[in-house]
Amino acid sequence: MVVCGDDGLAHRLAAELRGVYGEQVTLVVPPSEREVRPPVVGRARAASAALLDRVVSAAVSRAAGNGTAGNGAPVGSARVVEATEVTEAVLADVGVERAAALALVFEDDETNIRAALTARRLNPRLRLVLRLYNRRLGQHIEALLDQAAALATGDGVSDASTVVLSDADTAAPALVATALVGTSKVVQTDGLLLRAVERQPGGDGRVAAGGLATLALLSGPGNDAGSSESGEQGPLLLPDEAAVREARGRGAVVLEQVSYSGPSMSGGRGVVPAFGSLFSRRLRWSLAGLVGCVFALAGALTVATGDHPLHATYETLLDLFAINEPALQESTGRQVLQLLSGLLGLLLLPVLLAAVLEALGTFRSASALRKPPRGLSGHVVLLGLGKIGTRVLTRLRELHVPVVCVEADPEARGMATARRLRVPVVLGDVTQEGVLEAAKVHRADALLAVTSADTTNLEAVLAARSVRPDLRVVLRLYDDDFATAVYRTLRAAHPSASTRSRSVTHLAAPAFAGAMVGRQILGAIPVERRVLLFAAVEVGGHPQLEGRTVGEAFRAGAWRVLALDTAVGGAGGSGLGSGSGSGPVSGAGSDGGGGDWGGWGSVGIGRAGGSGGSAGTGGSGLVWDLPDTYVLRGEDRVVLAATRRGLAELLGRRRWESAGA
């Protein structure tokens, strides 16, 4: 497998493929990449260096005639190639013609697309995994590359040969769930919604009951939750019922909902403001007072003259706009009411002028940045509007969470999104005095620091904690080891406050690695310092699943079946399709066969209701809350939760070995 990239994701992905899946990896990086990165590196970079060191020992083993694969390379080996640009010559040199998969994870979308087009020409059967931020462009590129592969090979590609992912889309839901109170963790794939929540132990110390399944047990009391190691009291992923019953004093991550939520909400209505925002509150009260006075005068005129209320209202409006005849021959009461109506008309003129000016000002400022309102509280302060920050902002607004953004660059990628969503933005360097105060951090519920600079995120969190020690904070840090160290220090300094540190590469790498070995990762949720994956898997060809009941297929600490589609892929509109989606968040929907797991199309949701080892679908494609007695069939497609090593064990190198055979 070949991995090409220019940042930490490439190193983390190479380490994931080598350490978890035992794959042969060639890592292509720019020559100056090691020098331009921050000095704090950590496990992902160290793992890549260790892989390079193993090449020497692997060459010795190969010389001795041991541990060679079909192409003469040792299984699980890796080498690092430095190249200024991924050209056709470079791809040929790293063996793209013989490679099983190629990952292009440069930060620049254009670089990834150019290299993908070249690689597709060199090897039409090559599985491509692209990192693209632009969702719409990703869908078109995915379809284009798959069509090119089908035409070049002369037959249909049995498994989708191109997968487009975004590290921002993968990491943003986890960052948002960590920042929000209640720690609801959501995996959403254009309709399929899986919601997990953290539950604290009951009064007797036992794990709280309820939910569809217990996905994880959190660290026990006194254990270091910042560690990624399990241990006896560390985080335990996918525990069995015995472990859940015996757990004392430990929280749990419980799967609460598996449902079809419909497509994700659109990004908004552009820059057209809502009608209620056209006028200020004071002006709205003034207009309401004038309308009330009109009805009061009309009522008084009805009493004074005995006219019908509608006619009296009409006469009052004529007097108000000074277009009625003078009431010279009328009664004194009528004359007084006419004078009052004329006076009210004079008062109406400045109010109408103010309304026009305010409406024009609102439309003019609709494309401008908003400032935080004076009385704002209970909001989330978001630092950084780059790729990650923009996705986090969109996700927070989809959940209707009030947000105040802080960004130093007025031309940042997410500024247009902030204007469109009418989110308040504070322009300024977050490390400067007064910037966090302008974002009302002292009245905020949480702080999300997701800029691209580790030191900036750390300094902002320390400054925010000096203003409000109990503030809930989430940091985006480049290196996972550094994130662990920061977490432990901040937790020790502020034991009563909630502190979380997250590495985007640590959250995104499992999805990219899973796509390279031929499966689609629907999403991932963090469990303390570990990651739990949700994946779509075909039952056929997996002896650990096929022919077994749901209860027998469950392996504690490895994988667990959550839901399945019992309809055959081409049967009407109830199937989930057989294609590969374009990412854990985005994807083109489809009806029935040939659809995408990335877009669940018109799939319905059914609750298990069968008997005698069957699941009743009720005419629906997706079945959840399955009985343990249901027997998994070869044509079923399942959604399962799994650990990284569990999925590697479940699928392993089966597809590549069968392809070589």
QUIPESUL-V42542 format. One record per pair of residues at least 12 apart in sequence whose ideal C-beta (glycine too) atoms are under 8 Angstrom apart, sorted by the first residue. I is the first residue (numbers start at 0). J is the second residue. D is the distance in Angstrom with one decimal. If there is no record, write none. Layout:
BEGIN
[[I J D] [I J D]]
END
This chain:
BEGIN
[[0 16 5.7] [0 22 5.0] [0 23 6.5] [0 24 5.4] [0 25 7.3] [0 98 6.3] [0 99 5.9] [0 100 4.9] [0 101 7.5] [0 102 7.4] [0 515 5.9] [1 24 7.7] [1 25 4.8] [1 27 6.7] [1 90 7.8] [1 93 5.3] [1 94 7.3] [1 95 6.2] [1 98 5.1] [1 100 7.4] [1 101 4.7] [1 102 7.1] [2 16 7.2] [2 24 6.2] [2 25 7.2] [2 26 5.1] [2 27 7.0] [2 101 7.9] [2 102 4.7] [2 104 6.9] [3 26 8.0] [3 27 4.2] [3 28 7.8] [3 85 5.2] [3 101 7.2] [3 102 6.9] [3 103 5.3] [3 104 7.0] [3 105 6.9] [3 114 6.4] [4 27 7.7] [4 28 6.7] [4 102 7.5] [4 103 7.4] [4 104 3.8] [4 105 5.6] [4 130 7.7] [5 28 6.5] [5 29 5.4] [5 32 5.7] [5 105 5.2] [5 106 6.3] [6 32 7.9] [6 36 7.6] [6 104 7.7] [6 105 7.9] [6 106 5.9] [6 504 7.8] [7 36 7.5] [7 43 5.8] [7 44 7.3] [7 477 5.8] [7 478 7.1] [7 504 4.5] [8 104 4.9] [8 130 7.2] [8 166 5.9] [8 503 7.8] [8 504 4.7] [8 507 6.2] [8 508 6.5] [8 511 7.3] [9 26 6.4] [9 28 6.3] [9 102 7.8] [9 104 5.2] [10 26 7.2] [10 28 7.9] [10 43 4.5] [10 44 5.3] [10 46 7.2] [10 47 4.4] [10 504 7.8] [11 43 4.0] [11 504 4.2] [11 505 6.7] [11 507 8.0] [11 508 4.2] [12 102 6.0] [12 104 6.4] [12 508 5.0] [12 511 5.2] [12 512 5.9] [12 515 8.0] [13 26 4.5] [13 46 7.6] [13 47 5.5] [13 50 6.6] [13 77 6.3] [14 42 7.6] [14 43 5.5] [14 46 3.6] [14 47 6.1] [14 50 7.1] [14 508 7.9] [15 508 4.8] [15 509 6.5] [15 511 7.8] [15 512 4.3] [15 643 7.4] [16 512 5.4] [16 515 6.6] [16 516 7.9] [17 46 7.5] [17 50 5.5] [17 75 6.1] [17 76 8.0] [17 77 5.2] [18 46 6.7] [19 512 6.8] [19 643 5.2] [19 644 5.8] [19 647 4.9] [20 512 6.7] [20 516 5.9] [20 647 4.8] [20 651 7.4] [20 652 7.5] [21 74 6.3] [21 75 4.3] [21 647 7.8] [21 652 7.5] [22 75 6.7] [22 515 8.0] [22 516 7.4] [22 652 7.6] [23 68 6.9] [23 72 5.2] [23 73 7.2] [23 74 6.5] [23 75 6.6] [23 76 5.4] [23 77 7.1] [24 50 6.9] [24 76 7.6] [24 77 4.1] [24 78 7.8] [25 77 7.0] [25 78 5.5] [25 79 7.9] [25 80 6.2] [25 93 4.7] [25 94 7.0] [25 98 7.8] [26 47 6.2] [26 50 7.5] [26 77 6.5] [26 78 7.3] [26 79 4.8] [26 80 7.0] [27 79 8.0] [27 80 4.9] [27 81 7.7] [27 82 5.5] [27 85 6.4] [27 89 6.7] [27 93 6.1] [28 79 6.6] [28 80 7.7] [28 81 6.1] [28 82 7.8] [29 81 7.0] [29 82 7.1] [29 83 6.2] [30 81 4.5] [30 82 7.6] [30 83 6.3] [32 81 7.9] [37 453 6.4] [37 477 6.3] [39 453 6.8] [39 477 7.2] [39 478 5.7] [39 481 5.2] [40 478 6.2] [41 478 3.5] [41 479 6.3] [41 480 3.7] [41 481 5.7] [42 478 7.3] [42 479 6.0] [42 480 5.0] [43 478 6.8] [43 479 6.9] [43 504 6.3] [43 505 7.9] [43 508 8.0] [44 478 7.6] [47 77 7.6] [47 79 6.7] [50 76 7.8] [50 77 3.6] [50 78 7.8] [50 79 7.5] [51 77 6.9] [51 78 6.7] [51 79 4.8] [53 76 6.3] [53 77 6.7] [54 76 6.2] [54 77 6.6] [54 78 4.7] [57 72 7.9] [57 73 4.2] [57 76 4.3] [60 73 6.1] [61 73 6.0] [69 659 6.2] [70 94 7.9] [70 97 5.9] [80 92 7.2] [80 93 5.7] [85 103 7.4] [85 105 8.0] [85 110 7.2] [85 113 7.8] [85 114 4.2] [85 117 7.7] [86 117 7.4] [87 117 5.2] [87 121 7.0] [90 114 7.2] [90 117 6.1] [90 118 5.6] [90 121 6.0] [91 121 6.7] [95 118 5.4] [95 121 5.2] [95 122 5.4] [95 125 6.4] [96 121 5.7] [96 122 5.2] [98 122 7.0] [98 125 6.2] [99 125 7.7] [99 126 6.5] [99 655 5.0] [99 658 7.4] [100 125 6.9] [100 126 4.1] [100 127 7.5] [100 128 6.6] [100 515 4.2] [100 516 7.2] [100 517 8.0] [101 115 8.0] [101 118 5.3] [101 125 5.7] [101 126 7.3] [101 127 5.6] [101 128 7.1] [102 128 4.4] [102 129 8.0] [102 130 7.7] [102 511 6.0] [102 514 8.0] [102 515 5.7] [103 115 5.7] [103 118 7.8] [103 127 7.2] [103 128 7.2] [103 129 5.3] [103 130 6.5] [104 128 7.9] [104 130 4.2] [104 166 7.8] [104 511 6.7] [105 130 7.0] [106 130 8.0] [108 131 5.1] [108 132 5.9] [108 133 5.8] [108 136 7.0] [111 129 5.1] [111 130 5.9] [111 131 6.3] [112 129 7.3] [112 131 7.5] [112 140 5.9] [115 127 5.5] [115 129 5.6] [115 140 7.1] [115 144 6.2] [115 161 7.7] [116 144 7.6] [119 144 5.3] [119 147 5.4] [119 148 6.4] [119 151 7.8] [120 147 8.0] [123 147 7.1] [123 148 4.7] [123 151 3.5] [123 152 5.0] [124 148 6.9] [124 152 6.2] [124 156 7.4] [124 160 6.9] [125 160 7.0] [126 158 7.6] [126 160 5.4] [126 161 7.7] [126 162 7.7] [126 515 6.7] [126 517 6.8] [127 144 6.1] [127 160 6.4] [127 161 4.6] [127 162 7.2] [128 161 7.9] [128 162 5.1] [128 163 8.0] [128 164 6.6] [128 511 5.9] [128 514 4.6] [128 515 5.2] [129 141 7.8] [129 161 7.1] [129 162 7.3] [129 163 4.9] [129 164 7.2] [130 164 6.2] [130 165 6.7] [130 166 6.3] [130 511 7.4] [131 163 5.2] [131 164 7.7] [131 165 6.3] [132 165 5.7] [132 167 6.2] [132 386 5.4] [134 165 7.2] [134 168 7.6] [134 581 7.5] [134 582 7.3] [134 585 4.4] [137 163 3.8] [137 165 7.3] [137 581 5.5] [137 582 7.0] [137 585 7.4] [138 163 7.3] [138 581 5.3] [138 585 7.5] [138 586 7.6] [138 587 5.5] [140 161 7.6] [140 163 6.4] [141 161 4.9] [141 162 7.3] [141 163 4.8] [141 581 5.3] [144 160 7.2] [144 161 4.3] [145 159 6.3] [145 160 5.9] [145 161 5.2] [148 160 4.8] [148 161 7.4] [158 517 6.0] [158 579 7.3] [158 654 7.2] [159 578 5.5] [159 579 3.2] [161 579 7.8] [162 514 4.2] [162 519 6.9] [162 579 5.5] [162 580 7.8] [162 581 7.2] [163 581 4.6] [163 582 6.2] [164 507 7.7] [164 510 5.9] [164 511 5.9] [164 514 6.1] [164 581 7.8] [164 582 5.0] [164 583 7.1] [165 390 7.7] [165 582 5.7] [165 584 7.5] [165 585 7.7] [166 386 7.8] [166 387 7.8] [166 503 5.9] [166 504 7.3] [166 506 7.9] [166 507 3.8] [166 511 7.8] [167 386 4.6] [167 387 5.1] [167 389 7.2] [167 390 4.2] [167 503 8.0] [168 390 6.0] [168 582 5.3] [168 583 6.0] [168 584 4.0] [168 585 6.4] [169 506 6.1] [169 507 4.4] [169 510 5.0] [169 522 7.3] [169 523 6.5] [169 582 7.6] [169 583 5.2] [169 584 7.6] [170 387 6.3] [170 390 7.8] [170 501 7.3] [170 503 4.5] [170 506 4.3] [170 507 5.5] [171 387 6.5] [171 390 3.8] [171 391 4.8] [171 393 7.7] [171 394 5.2] [171 584 7.7] [172 184 7.6] [172 185 5.7] [172 186 6.7] [172 187 7.2] [172 394 6.1] [172 522 6.7] [172 524 7.9] [172 584 7.2] [173 501 6.8] [173 506 5.3] [173 523 6.6] [173 524 6.1] [173 525 5.0] [174 387 7.4] [174 391 5.5] [174 447 6.5] [174 449 6.6] [174 473 6.1] [174 475 6.9] [174 501 6.0] [175 391 5.8] [175 394 4.7] [175 395 5.9] [175 398 7.2] [175 447 7.9] [176 524 7.0] [177 473 5.0] [177 499 4.7] [177 501 6.5] [177 525 6.7] [178 379 6.0] [178 445 4.4] [178 446 7.9] [178 447 4.9] [178 471 6.8] [178 473 4.6] [178 499 7.8] [179 379 7.6] [179 398 7.4] [179 400 6.7] [179 445 6.9] [180 444 6.2] [180 445 7.4] [180 471 7.1] [181 196 7.0] [181 197 8.0] [182 196 6.9] [182 197 4.4] [183 195 7.5] [183 196 5.2] [184 196 7.1] [184 197 7.8] [184 252 7.1] [184 524 4.2] [184 525 7.8] [186 521 5.9] [186 522 3.2] [186 523 7.6] [186 524 6.6] [186 533 5.2] [186 583 7.2] [187 260 6.6] [187 263 6.8] [187 522 7.4] [187 584 6.7] [188 521 5.1] [188 522 6.7] [188 580 6.7] [188 583 6.3] [188 584 6.8] [188 586 6.5] [188 596 7.2] [188 597 6.0] [188 598 7.4] [188 599 6.6] [189 262 5.8] [189 263 6.4] [189 580 7.9] [189 584 7.7] [189 585 6.7] [189 586 5.0] [189 588 5.7] [189 597 6.4] [189 598 4.1] [189 599 6.2] [190 259 5.3] [190 260 6.2] [190 261 6.1] [190 262 6.3] [190 588 6.8] [190 598 6.8] [190 599 3.8] [190 600 7.3] [190 602 6.8] [191 257 7.8] [191 259 6.7] [191 260 7.7] [191 521 6.9] [191 599 4.8] [191 602 7.7] [191 621 7.5] [191 638 7.4] [192 256 6.6] [192 257 7.3] [192 258 5.0] [192 259 7.1] [192 260 4.0] [193 254 6.8] [193 256 7.1] [193 257 5.5] [193 521 7.7] [193 522 7.3] [193 533 6.0] [193 561 7.3] [193 638 7.6] [194 254 7.6] [194 255 5.1] [194 256 4.1] [195 214 5.8] [195 252 5.3] [195 253 6.4] [195 254 5.2] [195 255 6.3] [195 524 6.0] [196 210 7.7] [196 252 7.3] [196 253 5.9] [196 255 5.2] [197 217 7.1] [197 250 5.7] [197 251 7.3] [197 252 5.6] [197 253 7.9] [198 210 7.7] [198 250 6.2] [198 251 5.3] [198 252 7.9] [198 253 5.5] [199 250 5.0] [200 246 7.9] [200 247 7.5] [200 248 5.6] [200 249 6.1] [200 250 6.1] [200 251 7.9] [204 247 4.3] [204 248 4.6] [205 244 7.8] [205 246 7.2] [205 247 6.8] [206 243 5.3] [206 244 8.0] [206 246 5.2] [206 249 6.6] [206 250 7.8] [206 251 4.7] [207 251 6.6] [207 253 7.5] [209 253 6.7] [210 253 3.5] [210 254 5.7] [210 255 5.2] [211 253 7.7] [211 254 4.6] [211 255 6.9] [211 256 7.6] [211 257 6.6] [211 561 7.4] [211 623 6.9] [211 624 5.8] [212 253 7.2] [212 254 4.6] [212 559 6.5] [212 561 6.7] [212 640 7.8] [213 238 6.2] [213 243 5.2] [213 251 5.3] [213 252 7.5] [213 253 5.6] [213 254 7.7] [214 236 7.2] [214 237 6.5] [214 251 7.9] [214 252 4.7] [214 253 6.7] [214 254 5.5] [214 524 8.0] [214 526 7.6] [214 531 6.1] [214 559 7.8] [214 640 5.8] [215 234 6.1] [215 235 6.4] [215 236 4.9] [215 237 7.0] [215 238 7.2] [215 251 6.8] [215 252 4.2] [215 526 4.5] [215 531 6.3] [216 234 6.8] [216 235 4.3] [216 238 5.3] [216 242 6.8] [216 243 7.0] [216 246 5.3] [216 249 5.0] [216 250 7.6] [216 251 5.5] [216 252 8.0] [217 234 5.8] [217 249 5.6] [217 250 4.0] [217 251 6.6] [217 252 7.0] [217 526 7.3] [217 527 6.6] [218 232 6.1] [218 233 5.5] [218 234 5.5] [218 249 7.1] [218 527 6.2] [219 231 7.8] [219 232 3.4] [219 233 7.9] [219 246 7.9] [219 247 7.8] [219 248 5.9] [219 249 5.1] [220 232 7.9] [220 248 4.9] [220 249 7.8] [223 487 7.0] [224 490 7.9] [224 527 4.8] [224 528 7.4] [225 483 5.0] [225 486 4.3] [225 487 4.6] [225 490 6.9] [225 527 7.5] [225 528 6.0] [226 483 7.1] [226 527 8.0] [226 528 6.1] [227 479 7.9] [227 483 7.3] [227 527 7.8] [227 528 3.9] [227 529 5.5] [232 249 7.8] [234 526 5.2] [234 527 4.7] [234 528 7.5] [234 529 5.6] [235 556 7.3] [236 526 6.3] [236 529 6.4] [236 531 5.6] [236 556 6.2] [236 642 5.1] [237 531 7.6] [237 554 7.9] [237 555 6.0] [237 556 5.6] [237 557 6.7] [237 558 7.0] [237 559 5.2] [237 640 6.4] [237 641 7.4] [237 642 6.7] [237 645 7.4] [238 555 6.1] [238 556 7.4] [239 553 7.6] [239 555 4.0] [242 555 7.0] [252 524 7.5] [252 526 5.8] [252 531 7.6] [254 561 6.6] [254 640 7.5] [257 561 6.2] [257 562 5.2] [257 604 7.6] [257 621 7.7] [257 623 4.1] [257 624 7.8] [257 638 7.6] [258 604 5.6] [258 623 7.9] [259 599 6.7] [259 602 6.0] [259 603 6.6] [259 604 4.8] [259 621 6.8] [262 588 6.8] [263 397 6.9] [263 584 7.6] [264 397 5.4] [266 393 6.7] [266 416 7.3] [266 419 6.4] [266 420 7.2] [267 396 8.0] [267 419 5.2] [267 420 5.4] [267 421 8.0] [269 419 6.4] [270 365 4.4] [270 366 5.1] [270 418 6.8] [270 419 6.4] [271 365 6.9] [272 361 5.7] [272 362 7.2] [272 365 5.1] [272 421 7.1] [276 361 6.3] [277 357 6.8] [277 358 4.9] [277 361 5.0] [278 354 6.0] [278 357 5.4] [278 358 6.9] [278 361 7.9] [279 357 6.1] [282 350 7.3] [282 353 5.8] [282 354 6.1] [282 357 6.0] [285 350 5.2] [285 353 7.8] [286 350 6.3] [286 354 7.0] [289 343 6.9] [289 346 7.0] [289 347 5.8] [289 350 6.3] [292 343 5.5] [293 312 7.5] [293 315 6.0] [293 316 7.1] [293 319 6.7] [293 343 7.2] [294 312 7.4] [296 315 4.8] [296 336 5.9] [296 339 6.2] [296 340 5.6] [296 343 7.1] [297 311 4.7] [297 312 4.1] [297 314 7.9] [297 315 4.5] [298 311 7.5] [299 336 5.9] [300 314 6.2] [300 315 5.9] [300 333 7.2] [300 336 5.3] [303 330 6.9] [303 332 4.0] [303 333 6.0] [303 336 6.5] [304 329 8.0] [304 330 7.5] [304 332 7.8] [304 333 6.0] [315 336 7.6] [315 340 5.4] [318 336 7.5] [318 337 4.8] [318 340 3.5] [318 341 6.0] [318 344 7.4] [319 340 4.9] [319 341 7.4] [319 343 5.8] [319 344 4.4] [319 347 6.9] [320 344 6.0] [321 341 6.1] [321 344 5.9] [323 337 7.2] [325 337 7.5] [365 418 8.0] [365 421 7.7] [366 418 5.7] [367 418 7.2] [368 414 7.6] [368 417 6.9] [368 418 6.5] [368 423 7.6] [368 424 4.5] [368 426 7.1] [369 421 5.9] [369 422 6.9] [369 423 4.5] [369 424 6.8] [370 423 5.8] [370 425 7.6] [371 403 5.0] [371 423 4.3] [371 425 6.9] [371 437 6.9] [371 438 6.2] [371 439 5.3] [372 423 7.2] [375 401 6.9] [375 403 7.0] [375 423 7.6] [375 439 5.2] [375 442 6.8] [376 439 7.0] [376 442 3.9] [376 443 7.6] [377 401 6.8] [377 442 7.3] [377 443 7.5] [377 444 5.3] [378 400 7.5] [378 401 3.9] [378 402 6.2] [378 403 5.6] [378 439 6.9] [378 442 7.7] [378 443 5.4] [378 444 6.6] [379 395 6.1] [379 400 5.7] [379 401 7.1] [379 402 5.2] [379 403 7.5] [379 443 6.5] [379 444 6.3] [379 445 4.9] [379 446 7.5] [379 447 6.1] [380 402 7.8] [380 403 5.3] [380 404 8.0] [380 405 6.6] [380 435 7.3] [380 438 4.9] [380 439 7.5] [380 440 5.2] [380 443 4.8] [380 445 7.3] [380 446 4.8] [380 447 7.0] [380 463 7.6] [381 395 7.2] [381 402 5.5] [381 403 7.1] [381 404 4.9] [381 405 7.1] [381 447 4.9] [381 449 7.0] [382 404 7.8] [382 405 4.9] [382 406 7.9] [382 429 5.3] [382 446 7.2] [382 447 6.7] [382 448 4.5] [382 449 6.5] [382 450 5.7] [382 455 7.7] [382 456 7.0] [382 459 5.4] [383 405 7.6] [383 406 6.6] [383 448 7.0] [383 449 4.6] [383 450 3.5] [383 451 7.1] [383 456 7.9] [383 475 7.8] [384 404 5.8] [384 406 4.5] [384 408 8.0] [384 411 4.5] [384 412 6.5] [384 413 3.0] [384 414 6.1] [384 416 7.5] [384 417 6.4] [384 424 7.8] [385 411 6.4] [385 412 5.8] [385 413 6.7] [385 449 7.5] [385 450 7.0] [385 451 5.8] [386 412 6.3] [387 449 4.8] [387 475 6.4] [387 503 6.1] [388 404 7.5] [388 406 7.8] [388 413 5.4] [388 449 4.8] [388 450 7.4] [389 412 5.7] [389 413 3.5] [389 416 5.3] [391 447 6.3] [391 449 6.0] [392 404 6.5] [392 413 6.0] [392 416 6.1] [392 417 6.7] [392 420 7.2] [392 422 6.6] [393 416 6.5] [393 420 7.6] [396 420 5.1] [396 422 6.9] [402 422 5.3] [402 423 7.7] [403 422 7.4] [403 423 4.9] [403 424 7.6] [403 425 6.7] [403 438 4.6] [403 439 6.3] [403 443 7.4] [404 417 5.5] [404 422 5.8] [404 423 7.1] [404 424 4.6] [404 425 7.1] [404 438 8.0] [405 424 7.5] [405 425 4.9] [405 427 7.0] [405 429 5.1] [405 434 6.2] [405 435 7.2] [405 438 5.3] [406 424 6.2] [406 425 7.7] [406 426 6.4] [407 426 7.3] [407 427 6.3] [407 428 4.7] [407 429 7.1] [409 426 5.9] [425 437 4.8] [425 438 4.8] [429 448 7.9] [429 450 7.5] [429 455 6.5] [429 458 7.7] [429 459 4.6] [429 462 7.8] [430 455 6.3] [430 458 5.1] [430 459 6.8] [430 462 7.4] [435 459 6.9] [435 462 5.9] [435 463 5.7] [435 466 6.7] [436 466 7.2] [440 463 5.2] [440 466 5.9] [440 467 6.7] [440 470 7.1] [441 466 5.2] [441 467 5.3] [443 467 7.8] [443 470 6.7] [444 471 6.5] [445 470 7.2] [445 471 4.2] [445 472 7.1] [445 473 6.9] [446 459 7.4] [446 460 6.6] [446 463 5.0] [446 470 5.8] [446 471 7.2] [446 472 4.7] [446 473 7.2] [447 472 8.0] [447 473 5.1] [447 475 8.0] [448 460 5.6] [448 472 7.1] [448 473 7.1] [448 474 5.0] [448 475 6.4] [449 475 4.2] [450 475 7.4] [453 476 5.2] [453 477 5.2] [453 478 7.7] [453 481 6.7] [456 474 4.9] [456 475 6.0] [456 476 6.6] [457 474 6.7] [457 476 7.8] [457 485 6.4] [460 472 4.9] [460 474 5.8] [460 489 7.1] [464 489 7.6] [464 492 7.8] [464 493 6.1] [464 496 7.2] [468 493 5.7] [468 495 7.7] [468 496 6.2] [469 493 7.5] [469 495 6.0] [469 496 4.8] [470 496 6.4] [471 496 6.8] [471 497 4.3] [471 498 7.9] [472 489 7.5] [472 496 7.4] [472 497 7.4] [472 498 5.6] [472 499 7.3] [473 499 4.7] [473 500 7.5] [473 501 6.5] [474 499 7.3] [474 500 4.5] [474 501 6.9] [475 501 5.9] [475 502 7.6] [475 503 5.9] [476 500 5.4] [476 501 7.1] [476 502 5.6] [477 502 6.9] [477 504 7.5] [478 502 6.3] [479 502 4.1] [479 504 7.4] [479 505 4.4] [479 528 7.8] [482 500 3.9] [482 501 6.5] [482 502 4.9] [482 505 7.6] [483 500 7.2] [483 528 6.2] [485 500 5.0] [486 498 6.1] [486 499 7.0] [486 500 4.3] [486 528 7.9] [501 525 6.6] [505 530 7.1] [506 523 6.1] [506 525 6.5] [506 530 6.4] [509 523 5.9] [509 530 5.7] [509 532 5.6] [509 643 5.3] [510 522 7.8] [510 523 6.2] [510 532 7.6] [510 583 5.9] [512 643 7.9] [513 532 6.9] [513 534 6.4] [513 646 6.5] [516 647 7.8] [516 650 6.5] [516 652 7.7] [516 654 7.1] [516 655 7.8] [517 650 7.1] [517 654 4.4] [517 655 7.9] [518 534 5.5] [518 535 7.1] [518 536 6.3] [518 646 7.1] [518 650 6.0] [519 534 6.7] [519 535 5.1] [519 579 5.4] [519 580 5.7] [519 596 5.2] [519 597 7.0] [520 532 5.6] [520 533 7.1] [520 534 5.3] [520 583 6.1] [521 533 4.5] [521 534 6.3] [521 535 5.9] [521 580 8.0] [521 583 5.7] [521 596 7.0] [521 638 6.9] [522 583 4.5] [522 584 7.6] [523 583 7.4] [529 642 7.8] [530 643 6.7] [531 640 5.9] [531 641 7.6] [531 642 6.7] [532 640 7.0] [532 641 5.4] [532 642 7.2] [532 643 6.6] [532 646 6.2] [533 561 7.6] [533 638 6.5] [533 639 7.4] [533 640 5.6] [533 641 8.0] [534 638 7.5] [534 639 6.0] [534 641 6.1] [534 646 6.0] [535 596 4.3] [535 636 6.5] [535 637 7.6] [535 638 6.0] [536 636 7.2] [536 637 5.6] [536 639 6.0] [536 649 7.3] [536 650 7.3] [537 635 7.8] [537 636 5.5] [537 637 8.0] [538 563 7.8] [538 631 4.9] [538 632 6.4] [538 633 5.7] [538 634 7.4] [538 635 4.4] [538 636 7.0] [538 637 6.0] [539 633 3.7] [539 634 6.6] [539 635 8.0] [540 633 7.6] [540 653 6.9] [541 649 6.5] [541 650 7.2] [541 653 7.9] [543 649 5.9] [544 560 7.4] [544 631 5.2] [544 637 7.1] [544 649 7.8] [545 631 6.2] [545 632 7.3] [545 633 5.3] [546 630 6.8] [546 631 7.1] [547 630 7.1] [547 631 5.9] [548 612 6.9] [548 627 6.0] [548 628 5.5] [548 629 6.3] [548 630 5.5] [548 631 7.4] [549 625 5.0] [549 626 7.0] [549 627 5.2] [549 628 7.5] [549 629 5.1] [549 631 6.8] [550 627 3.2] [550 628 7.1] [552 631 6.1] [554 645 7.0] [556 642 6.7] [556 645 7.0] [557 641 6.5] [557 642 6.1] [557 644 7.4] [557 645 3.2] [557 648 6.3] [557 649 7.2] [558 639 5.2] [558 640 6.9] [558 641 3.9] [558 642 7.5] [558 645 4.6] [558 646 6.7] [558 649 5.6] [559 639 6.1] [559 640 5.2] [559 641 7.3] [560 625 6.8] [560 631 7.2] [560 637 5.1] [560 638 7.7] [560 639 5.0] [561 623 6.9] [561 637 7.7] [561 638 5.1] [561 639 5.9] [561 640 5.8] [562 621 5.7] [562 622 6.2] [562 623 4.2] [562 625 7.2] [562 637 7.0] [562 638 4.5] [563 614 7.5] [563 621 7.6] [563 622 5.7] [563 625 6.9] [563 631 7.2] [563 635 5.0] [563 636 6.5] [563 637 4.3] [563 638 7.0] [564 602 7.3] [564 620 4.9] [564 621 5.8] [564 622 7.4] [564 635 6.7] [564 636 4.7] [564 637 7.8] [565 614 6.3] [565 616 5.3] [565 620 7.5] [565 622 5.9] [565 632 7.8] [565 635 6.1] [566 616 7.3] [566 620 4.9] [567 634 5.4] [568 592 4.8] [568 593 7.5] [568 634 7.7] [568 636 7.6] [569 591 7.1] [569 592 3.5] [569 593 7.4] [570 591 7.3] [570 592 7.1] [571 591 5.7] [572 590 4.7] [572 591 4.2] [572 600 7.4] [572 601 5.2] [573 591 7.0] [573 601 7.8] [573 602 6.9] [573 603 6.5] [573 616 7.9] [573 618 7.1] [573 619 6.6] [573 620 4.0] [574 591 5.3] [574 592 5.3] [574 594 7.1] [574 602 7.8] [574 620 5.8] [575 594 6.4] [575 596 6.6] [575 599 6.3] [575 600 7.3] [575 602 5.6] [575 620 5.7] [575 621 7.1] [575 636 5.8] [576 589 5.1] [576 591 7.0] [576 592 6.0] [576 593 5.6] [576 594 2.5] [576 595 5.8] [576 596 7.0] [576 600 6.5] [577 592 6.8] [577 593 6.4] [577 594 7.5] [577 636 7.9] [578 593 6.2] [578 594 6.2] [578 595 4.7] [578 596 7.1] [579 595 7.0] [579 596 6.7] [579 597 7.1] [580 595 4.4] [580 596 4.7] [580 597 1.5] [580 598 6.3] [581 595 7.3] [581 597 4.9] [582 597 6.0] [583 597 7.9] [585 597 6.9] [586 598 3.9] [588 600 4.8] [588 601 7.9] [596 636 7.9] [599 621 7.6] [602 619 7.6] [602 620 4.4] [602 621 5.2] [603 618 7.1] [603 619 3.5] [603 620 5.7] [603 621 6.6] [604 619 5.8] [604 621 5.2] [604 623 6.8] [605 617 4.4] [605 618 7.5] [605 619 3.5] [605 620 7.8] [605 621 6.6] [605 622 4.9] [605 623 7.6] [606 622 7.4] [606 623 6.6] [606 624 5.4] [607 622 5.7] [607 623 7.2] [607 624 5.1] [607 625 4.9] [607 626 5.4] [607 629 6.9] [609 626 7.3] [609 629 7.1] [611 628 7.7] [612 626 7.6] [612 628 4.3] [612 629 6.0] [612 630 5.5] [613 629 6.4] [613 630 7.9] [614 626 6.9] [614 629 4.7]]
END
